[in-house]
Amino acid sequence: MERANSIAIPRRRAAIAFLVAGIFAALVAGAPTGRAAPPKVVWDNGVAAQVPPPGTGVSVTADTVSGHQVLTVETAPDGTVKVKDRGDESSDAHEASMASGAVRGKNPCPTCPTECNDSSYKLLSYKESVGMTWFFKRSSAPSNIGASAAQSALVAAANRVTNSSNACGMSDQVSAVHAFLGDTTASSNISKDIRCLTNDNQSTVDFAPLNGPAVTCAWYSVLPGTDEVSAADIRISNSMKWTTNPGSRTCSRAWDVQGIGAHEFGHAFGLGHVTSAHGNLTMSTYGLPDCSTAYRTFGKGDVKGLQALY
């Protein structure tokens, strides 16, 4: 059920939140003179985004406990707020994929086109045309993996995107680049209940409590002729069982950090979800089977989407 738009102030970075809130004061009817109204939050099907300042947008693409969700909120330079891409995209990724007969091999969806015979892709409202610089909060890494292994898996995932890694014989014609800048004490600006909070202009990846497997929040410009990302945060649930060695004989009910990372970095670079009918593509809502490396390499449609952006 859709939740009504609400008024909320995130606990952390309260000072920044109040400064941002001041931008919206003139837009709130009846607001007392000289007193800033708190920033608005748009909710839809279990995900939310704090309304961004004029001239900017925010997009949330999430794997939640109830399904894959996408929500985009843009504020025009004149303060007009536009909400789009609302709605439930599919059932839950992991449990549904296993129940529907997903396999751990190269093409986890046995009834879908193979990854190299599926040209489907969907684009979001932004791109990283000047490159993505990002940090990883090492202290958040799951203890069973360790910070170094988790970091290596995430860097490899970002490389998968910028190198358009695939098993379809498609050459790398994608100009996207990224630079990993190391450890950070900052957390991603994403709450447990899957809200994109205030943009701090730093792209951060972390593990933390989350009502779903993973989510990406991207903040970007909507000024005429621009769609450039200023920051993209990724949060991965720390309550799920993750692995960096899904091919191990001892792997059981664990999911590949590099695979989910490739999916989420795909969002950070502007790729949206394609439906579960395209279940052998990395950006599909079909879901990554447990103990599978299937998402590490992109399919034909994933690569075509990157080529369309870069």
For each residue, the residues with C-beta under 8 A, 3 or more apart:
1:
2: 43 44 45 86
3: 6 43 44 48
4: 43
5: 40 41 42 43
6: 3 40 41 43
7: 37 38 39 40 41
8: 38 39 41 50 195
9: 14 17 18 21 38 39
10: 13 14 17 50 191 195 197 198
11: 14
12: 187 197
13: 10 16 17 189 197 198 200
14: 9 10 11 17 18
15: 18 19
16: 13 19 20 198 200
17: 9 10 13 14 20 21 38 39 198
18: 9 14 15 21 22 36 38
19: 15 16 22
20: 16 17 23 24 39 53 198
21: 9 17 18 24 25 36 37 38 39
22: 18 19 25 36
23: 20 53 54 79
24: 20 21 27 28 36 37 39 40 51 79
25: 21 22 28 31 35 36 37
26: 31 79
27: 24 37 79
28: 24 25 31 37
29:
30:
31: 25 26 28 35 36 37
32: 35
33:
34:
35: 25 31 32
36: 18 21 22 24 25 31
37: 7 21 24 25 27 28 31
38: 7 8 9 17 18 21
39: 7 8 9 17 20 21 24 50 51 198
40: 5 6 7 24 50 51 81
41: 5 6 7 8 48 49 50 51 195
42: 5 48 49 51 71 73 81 83
43: 2 3 4 5 6 46 47 48
44: 2 3 47 48 69 71 83 86 87
45: 2 66 67 69 71 86 87 88
46: 43 64 65 66 69 193 194 211
47: 43 44 60 62 64 69 70 71 194 195 215
48: 3 41 42 43 44 60 71 193 194 195 196
49: 41 42 52 58 59 60 71 72 73 195 196 217
50: 8 10 39 40 41 58 195 196 197 198
51: 24 39 40 41 42 73 75 81
52: 49 56 57 58 73 74 75 199 219
53: 20 23 56 75
54: 23 75 76 77 78 79
55: 75 76 77 221 222 223
56: 52 53 74 75 199 219 220 221 222 230
57: 52 72 73 74 75 125 126 219 220 221 222
58: 49 50 52 72 73 74 196 199 217 218 219 220
59: 49 70 71 72 73 85 124 125 126 196 217 218 220
60: 47 48 49 69 70 71 72 194 195 196 215 216 217
61: 68 69 70 124 215 216 267 272 273
62: 47 68 69 70 194 212 214 215 216
63: 68 92 93 212 213 214 215
64: 46 47 67 68 69 92 194 211 212 215
65: 46 92 211 212
66: 45 46 88 92
67: 45 64 88 89 90 91 92 285
68: 61 62 63 64 88 89 90 93 273 285
69: 44 45 46 47 60 61 62 64 87 88 89 194
70: 47 59 60 61 62 85 86 87 89 272 273
71: 42 44 45 47 48 49 59 60 83 85 86
72: 49 57 58 59 60 83 84 85 124 125
73: 42 49 51 52 57 58 59 81 82 83
74: 52 56 57 58 81 82 84 125 222
75: 51 52 53 54 55 56 57 79 80 81 82 222
76: 54 55 79 80 81 82 222
77: 54 55 222 223
78: 54
79: 23 24 26 27 54 75 76
80: 75 76
81: 40 42 51 73 74 75 76
82: 73 74 75 76
83: 42 44 71 72 73 86
84: 72 74
85: 59 70 71 72 125
86: 2 44 45 70 71 83
87: 44 45 69 70
88: 45 66 67 68 69
89: 67 68 69 70 273 275 285
90: 67 68 93 96 273 275 276 285 286
91: 67 96 276
92: 63 64 65 66 67 95 96 287
93: 63 68 90 96 97 213 285 286 287 288
94: 97 98 213 240 255 287 288 290
95: 92 98 99
96: 90 91 92 93 99 100 276 287
97: 93 94 100 102 108 109 279 286 287 288 289
98: 94 95 102 287 289 290
99: 95 96
100: 96 97 109 286
101: 110
102: 97 98 108 109 279 286 287 289 292
103: 107 108 110 289 292
104: 108 246 289 290 291 292 294
105: 108 292 294
106: 115 167 280 294
107: 103 110 112 114 115 280 294
108: 97 102 103 104 105 279 280 286 287 288 289 292 294
109: 97 100 102 112 276 279 280 284 286
110: 101 103 107
111: 279
112: 107 109 118 276 277 278 279 280 284 286
113: 117 118 278 280
114: 107 117 118 280 299
115: 106 107 118 166 167 168 280 281 297 298 299 300
116: 166 167 168 169 299 300
117: 113 114 300
118: 112 113 114 115 278 280 281 299 300 301
119: 300 301 304
120: 274 278 281 301
121: 271 272 274 281 283 301 302 304 305 308
122: 271 272 273 274 283 305
123: 270 271 272 305 308 309
124: 59 61 72 218 267 270 271 272
125: 57 59 72 74 85 220 222 227
126: 57 59 218 220 227 228 229 270
127: 227 228 229 269 270 309 310
128: 131 132 176 178 228 229 232 268 269 270
129: 228 310
130: 228
131: 128 176 177 178 179
132: 128 158 176 177 178 179 203 229 232 268 269
133: 178 179 180 181 203
134: 158 178 179 180 181 203 204 205 232
135: 180 181 182 183 184 186 202 203 204 205
136: 150 151 154 180 182 183 184 204 205 206
137: 140 183 184 185 186 187 188 204 205 206 207
138: 141 147 150 151 183
139: 147 185
140: 137 187 206 207 208 238
141: 138 145 146 147 149 150 151 207
142: 145 150 207 238 242
143: 146
144: 241 242
145: 141 142 149 150 153 242 243 244 257
146: 141 143 149 150
147: 138 139 141 150 151
148: 151 152
149: 141 145 146 152 153 244
150: 136 138 141 142 145 146 147 153 154 207 242 244 257
151: 136 138 141 147 148 154 155
152: 148 149 155 156 244
153: 145 149 150 156 157 244 256 257 258 261
154: 136 150 151 157 158 205 257 258 261
155: 151 152 158 159 180
156: 152 153 159 160 258 261 296
157: 153 154 160 161 257 258 259 260 261 262 264 265 296
158: 132 134 154 155 161 162 178 180 261 265
159: 155 156 162 163 165 178
160: 156 157 163 165 258 262 265 296 297 298
161: 157 158 164 176 178 262 265 266 268 269 298 306
162: 158 159 174 176 177 178 269
163: 159 160 172 174
164: 161 170 172 173 174 298 302 303 306 307
165: 159 160 296 297 298
166: 115 116 169 170 297 298 299 300 302 303
167: 106 115 116 297
168: 115 116 299 300 303
169: 116 166
170: 164 166 173 300 303
171:
172: 163 164
173: 164 170 307
174: 162 163 164 303 306 307 310
175: 310
176: 128 131 132 161 162 269 306 309 310
177: 131 132 162
178: 128 131 132 133 134 158 159 161 162 265
179: 131 132 133 134
180: 133 134 135 136 155 158
181: 133 134 135
182: 135 136
183: 135 136 137 138
184: 135 136 137 202 204
185: 137 139
186: 135 137 200 202 204
187: 12 137 140 204 206 208
188: 137 204 205 206 208 217 233 234 235
189: 13 196 197 198 199 200 204 217 231 233
190: 194 195 196 197 208 210 215 217 233 235
191: 10 194 195 197
192: 208 209 210 211
193: 46 48 211
194: 46 47 48 60 62 64 69 190 191 210 211 212 215
195: 8 10 41 47 48 49 50 60 190 191
196: 48 49 50 58 59 60 189 190 217 219 233
197: 10 12 13 50 189 190 191 217
198: 10 13 16 17 20 39 50 189
199: 52 56 58 189 219 230 231
200: 13 16 186 189 231
201: 219 230 231
202: 135 184 186 231
203: 132 133 134 135 231 232 233 268
204: 134 135 136 137 184 186 187 188 189 233 234
205: 134 135 136 137 154 188 233 234 235 236 261
206: 136 137 140 187 188 234 235 236
207: 137 140 141 142 150 235 236 237 238 242
208: 140 187 188 190 192 235 236 237 238
209: 192 237 238 239
210: 190 192 194 213 214 215 235 236 237 238 239
211: 46 64 65 192 193 194
212: 62 63 64 65 194 215 237
213: 63 93 94 210 236 237 240 255 260
214: 62 63 210 234 235 236 237 260 263 264
215: 47 60 61 62 63 64 190 194 210 212 234 235 264
216: 60 61 62 232 233 234 264 267 268
217: 49 58 59 60 188 189 190 196 197 232 233
218: 58 59 124 126 229 231 232 233 267 268
219: 52 56 57 58 196 199 201 229 230 231 232
220: 56 57 58 59 125 126 227 228 229 230
221: 55 56 57 226 227 228 230
222: 55 56 57 74 75 76 77 125 226 227
223: 55 77 226
224:
225:
226: 221 222 223
227: 125 126 127 220 221 222
228: 126 127 128 129 130 220 221
229: 126 127 128 132 218 219 220 232 268 270
230: 56 199 201 219 220 221
231: 189 199 200 201 202 203 218 219
232: 128 132 134 203 216 217 218 219 229 267 268
233: 188 189 190 196 203 204 205 216 217 218
234: 188 204 205 206 214 215 216 261 264 265 267 268
235: 188 190 205 206 207 208 210 214 215
236: 205 206 207 208 210 213 214 240 242 257 260 261 264
237: 207 208 209 210 212 213 214 240
238: 140 142 207 208 209 210
239: 209 210
240: 94 213 236 237 255
241: 144 253 254 255
242: 142 144 145 150 207 236 254 255 256 257 260
243: 145 246 248 251 254 255 256 257 291
244: 145 149 150 152 153 256 257 258
245: 248 251
246: 104 243 251 254 255 256 259 290 291 292 293
247: 251 291 293
248: 243 245 251 291
249:
250:
251: 243 245 246 247 248 254 290 291
252: 290 291
253: 241 290 291
254: 241 242 243 246 251 290 291
255: 94 213 240 241 242 243 246 259 260 288 290 291 292
256: 153 242 243 244 246 259 260 288 291 292 293 295 296
257: 145 150 153 154 157 236 242 243 244 260 261
258: 153 154 156 157 160 244 261 262 293 295 296
259: 157 246 255 256 262 263 282 288 292 293 294 295 296
260: 157 213 214 236 242 255 256 257 263 264 288 295
261: 153 154 156 157 158 205 234 236 257 258 264 265
262: 157 160 161 258 259 265 266 282 295 296 298
263: 214 259 260 266 267 282 283 288 295
264: 157 214 215 216 234 236 260 261 267 268
265: 157 158 160 161 178 234 261 262 268 269
266: 161 262 263 269 271 282 283 298 302
267: 61 124 216 218 232 234 263 264 270 271 272
268: 128 132 161 203 216 218 229 232 234 264 265
269: 127 128 132 161 162 176 265 266 306 309 310
270: 123 124 126 127 128 229 267 309
271: 121 122 123 124 266 267 283 302 305 306 309
272: 61 70 121 122 123 124 267 283
273: 61 68 70 89 90 122 283 284 285
274: 120 121 122 277 278 281 283 284 285 301
275: 89 90 278 284 285
276: 90 91 96 109 112 279 284 285 286 287
277: 112 274
278: 112 113 118 120 274 275 281 284 286 301
279: 97 102 108 109 111 112 276 284 286 287
280: 106 107 108 109 112 113 114 115 118 284 286 294 299
281: 115 118 120 121 274 278 284 298 299 300 301 302
282: 259 262 263 266 294 295 297 298 299 302
283: 121 122 263 266 271 272 273 274 301 302 305
284: 109 112 273 274 275 276 278 279 280 281 287
285: 67 68 89 90 93 273 274 275 276
286: 90 93 97 100 102 108 109 112 276 278 279 280
287: 92 93 94 96 97 98 102 108 276 279 284
288: 93 94 97 108 255 256 259 260 263 292 294 295
289: 97 98 102 103 104 108 292 294
290: 94 98 104 246 251 252 253 254 255
291: 104 243 246 247 248 251 252 253 254 255 256
292: 102 103 104 105 108 246 255 256 259 288 289 295
293: 246 247 256 258 259 296
294: 104 105 106 107 108 259 280 282 288 289 297
295: 256 258 259 260 262 263 282 288 292
296: 156 157 160 165 256 258 259 262 293
297: 115 160 165 166 167 282 294
298: 115 160 161 164 165 166 262 266 281 282 302 303 306
299: 114 115 116 118 166 168 280 281 282 302 303
300: 115 116 117 118 119 166 168 170 281 303 304
301: 118 119 120 121 274 278 281 283 304 305
302: 121 164 166 266 271 281 282 283 298 299 305 306
303: 164 166 168 170 174 298 299 300 306 307
304: 119 121 300 301 307 308
305: 121 122 123 271 283 301 302 308 309
306: 161 164 174 176 269 271 298 302 303 309 310
307: 164 173 174 303 304 310
308: 121 123 304 305
309: 123 127 176 269 270 271 305 306
310: 127 129 174 175 176 269 306 307
